[in-house]
Amino acid sequence: VDFTFYKPSTVTRRIERRMTINQTDDIKDYVAFLANNSSEVMALYRELLIGVTSFFRDQEAFDCLAQHGLPEIFKNVNAGAGSREIRFWVAGCSTGEEAYSLAILARDSMEALGISHDVKIFATDIDRDAIHFAANGSFPESIAADVSPRLLAKYFYKKEENFQIARNIREMVVFAQHNLIRDPP
């Protein structure tokens, strides 16, 4: 993974955080620690992969997509020849909240239009652990702050202390590990 274009201040902060956790004061000591400890290399790697996501993360963008973008896409496909699969790609999907948000909006939009299409959302991220978490589709109760009660009741069910995404939504999304730098589309 090439971190060349990461902000130097972000990289420095993340390294300093790992140094504090490992009770190391000197960068040379930390580099030596990294050289002899592959698990710390992985811990630093995960620390640098900053997974920022939430359901309906940019509300204004998701509202625009729901009101204009998706209905237009579905109407255009419906007017075309046959019922074709509609594909979306969410690159850098982290733990999947935005990919599932898109699936929820797509399902709601088709329902409102009274049409049905096979929708596949390809959601990719470089972080294998984030992809595994996303594919599981189980999220903490705190998502209630980002998901309306209507959508929560319609597309999630309670499973122990978490909210599990409904199967019909989960099946719309395919998660895969993908490094955009090494393997561009």
matplotlib code that plots the C-alpha trace (Angstrom):
import matplotlib.pyplot as plt

x = [0.0, 1.4, 0.8, 2.7, -0.3, -1.5, -1.2, 2.1, 0.3, -2.1, 0.7, 2.7, -0.3, -1.0, 2.6, 2.7, -0.4, 1.1, 4.3, 2.3, 0.4, 3.8, 5.3, 8.1, 9.4, 12.0, 11.1, 14.3, 13.2, 9.8, 11.3, 13.5, 10.3, 8.5, 11.4, 11.2, 7.4, 5.2, 2.0, 2.9, 3.4, -0.1, -1.4, 0.2, -1.1, -4.7, -4.1, -3.2, -6.2, -8.7, -12.1, -14.6, -18.1, -21.7, -25.1, -26.3, -23.0, -23.5, -27.2, -27.6, -26.0, -28.1, -31.2, -30.4, -29.7, -33.0, -35.1, -33.4, -30.6, -32.0, -35.6, -34.0, -31.7, -34.6, -37.0, -34.3, -33.6, -37.3, -37.8, -35.0, -35.1, -35.7, -35.0, -31.2, -29.1, -28.2, -24.7, -23.2, -19.7, -18.8, -15.0, -13.4, -16.5, -14.8, -17.3, -20.1, -22.5, -22.6, -23.0, -25.9, -27.3, -27.3, -29.0, -31.7, -32.3, -32.4, -35.0, -37.1, -36.9, -38.0, -40.8, -42.0, -41.9, -43.6, -40.8, -38.3, -34.7, -31.8, -29.5, -25.9, -23.7, -20.0, -18.4, -14.6, -11.9, -8.3, -8.9, -9.7, -11.0, -13.3, -14.7, -15.4, -17.2, -19.2, -20.2, -21.5, -24.0, -24.3, -24.0, -24.0, -27.2, -25.5, -26.5, -30.0, -28.5, -27.9, -30.8, -34.4, -36.8, -38.8, -35.7, -34.5, -37.8, -38.0, -34.5, -32.9, -33.8, -32.5, -29.9, -28.6, -27.1, -26.8, -28.9, -28.6, -29.2, -32.1, -31.2, -32.9, -30.5, -27.5, -27.9, -27.8, -24.2, -21.1, -18.0, -14.4, -10.9, -9.5, -6.4, -7.3, -3.7, -2.3, -5.3, -7.2, -10.5]
y = [0.0, 3.3, 6.0, 8.7, 11.0, 10.8, 14.0, 13.9, 15.2, 12.3, 9.7, 11.3, 11.3, 7.6, 6.6, 8.6, 6.8, 3.4, 4.5, 5.6, 2.3, 0.4, 2.8, 3.9, 7.5, 7.4, 6.9, 4.9, 2.5, 2.2, 1.4, -1.3, -2.6, -2.7, -4.6, -7.3, -7.5, -8.3, -8.0, -4.4, -3.8, -5.0, -2.9, 0.2, -0.7, -0.9, 2.4, 4.1, 2.7, 5.2, 3.7, 6.6, 5.6, 5.7, 5.1, 7.9, 9.6, 12.7, 13.2, 15.9, 13.6, 10.6, 12.8, 14.0, 10.4, 9.2, 12.1, 12.4, 10.1, 6.6, 7.3, 8.6, 5.5, 3.1, 4.9, 4.9, 1.2, 0.5, 2.3, 0.3, -3.1, -5.8, -5.8, -5.5, -5.8, -2.4, -2.2, 0.3, 0.4, 1.8, 2.1, 2.5, 1.0, 0.5, -1.5, -1.2, 1.4, 3.5, 0.5, -0.7, 2.8, 2.8, -0.7, 0.6, 3.7, 1.6, -0.8, 2.1, 3.8, 0.8, 0.2, 3.8, 3.5, 0.1, -1.5, -4.2, -4.7, -6.9, -4.4, -5.4, -3.2, -4.0, -2.7, -2.8, -1.8, -2.5, -3.5, -7.2, -7.0, -4.2, -6.2, -9.2, -7.0, -5.4, -8.8, -9.9, -7.0, -6.7, -3.2, -1.7, -0.1, 3.3, 3.3, 4.4, 7.9, 7.7, 5.6, 6.8, 4.7, 3.8, 2.5, 0.8, -1.1, -2.0, -3.1, -4.2, -6.7, -6.9, -9.7, -9.8, -6.3, -5.4, -4.5, -7.1, -5.8, -7.6, -10.5, -8.8, -5.8, -7.9, -10.0, -6.8, -6.1, -8.0, -7.2, -7.7, -6.7, -4.5, -2.2, 0.6, 1.6, -1.8, -2.9, 0.1, -0.6]
z = [0.0, -1.0, 1.6, -0.3, -0.8, 2.8, 4.8, 6.6, 9.8, 9.6, 9.2, 12.0, 14.3, 13.6, 14.2, 17.4, 18.6, 17.9, 19.7, 22.7, 22.8, 22.7, 25.2, 22.8, 22.9, 20.2, 16.5, 16.0, 18.7, 17.1, 13.7, 15.4, 17.1, 13.7, 12.2, 14.8, 15.2, 12.2, 14.3, 15.0, 11.3, 10.7, 13.6, 12.1, 8.7, 10.1, 11.9, 8.7, 6.8, 8.3, 7.7, 7.8, 7.1, 8.4, 7.1, 4.8, 5.5, 3.3, 3.8, 1.2, -1.5, -0.5, -0.6, -4.1, -5.2, -3.7, -5.2, -8.6, -9.5, -8.7, -10.1, -13.3, -13.6, -13.0, -15.4, -18.2, -17.7, -17.6, -20.9, -22.5, -24.0, -21.4, -17.7, -17.4, -14.3, -12.9, -11.3, -8.9, -7.5, -4.1, -4.0, -0.6, 1.1, 4.5, 6.7, 4.2, 5.6, 2.5, 0.2, 2.3, 2.3, -1.5, -1.6, 0.8, -1.4, -4.5, -3.0, -1.7, -5.1, -7.1, -4.6, -5.0, -8.9, -8.8, -10.8, -10.1, -11.4, -10.4, -8.7, -7.8, -5.8, -5.9, -2.7, -2.5, 0.0, 0.5, 4.2, 4.3, 7.9, 7.0, 4.1, 6.4, 8.8, 6.0, 4.5, 7.9, 7.9, 11.6, 13.1, 16.6, 18.1, 17.6, 13.9, 15.1, 15.1, 11.3, 10.1, 10.3, 12.5, 9.3, 7.5, 10.6, 11.1, 7.4, 6.6, 9.9, 12.6, 16.1, 16.7, 20.2, 20.8, 17.2, 14.1, 11.3, 7.8, 6.1, 3.8, 0.7, 1.1, 2.0, -1.2, -3.3, -2.2, -3.2, -1.1, -2.3, -1.3, -4.0, -4.2, -6.6, -7.0, -7.9, -9.9, -11.4, -13.1]

ax = plt.figure().add_subplot(projection="3d")
ax.plot(x, y, z, "-o")
ax.set_aspect("equal")
plt.show()
